[in-house]
Amino acid sequence: IFSIVVFGSIVNECYVNKDNQTPDLLCIFNGNESACSYGIAVGILAFFGCIFFLVLDLHFQQISSVKDRKRAVLLDLGFSGFLSFLWFVAFCFLTNQWQRTTMSKGVSQGADAARAAITFSFFSIIVWVALAVKALQRYRLGTDMSLFATDQFSSEPSGGYPPYPSGVESTETYQSPPFTHTLEANPKGYQVPAY
């Protein structure tokens, strides 16, 4: 949602006319086209990345290979870390360019959108760092193998382990209990060595 706010506010209100004579639109962030383009690019990349990882999380239980599950978790970790870095750069870049912007009539019309883009790029840093930490915890949990083999456990916290499969049941009605035979102290034919 934060990425939609950032690139949506930049696209909709952060391009203004410099003056009434020229129809050219300039970026509100100090007239620097790179600032607007960078904010839009990171926002769109984050949006499509979120959709991809949402679909991956929905189908994670159907991935049968442990190696593929490990790769998916590592991909999530790497992408979250990379995007938190990109959002940090976007926040610093947009803030720097906004501080250098001289206020005019056109700039004041899009000032709220520029502040919203800066604010939500800061919030995006926090969210993507949290996602990277969560992916790191998920990766560390994978060494326990509970991440890669969750379908045999119940989803309830007090569920316990599944029962042992009984296989083919016997038709006998009586079985002797195990280890009930009495052992003789000196079985026949065996002599205790004297040392």
Salt bridges, closest charged atoms under 4 A:
ASP57 OD1 - ARG138 NH1 3.20
ASP68 OD1 - ARG71 NH1 3.02
ASP112 OD1 - ARG115 NH1 3.22
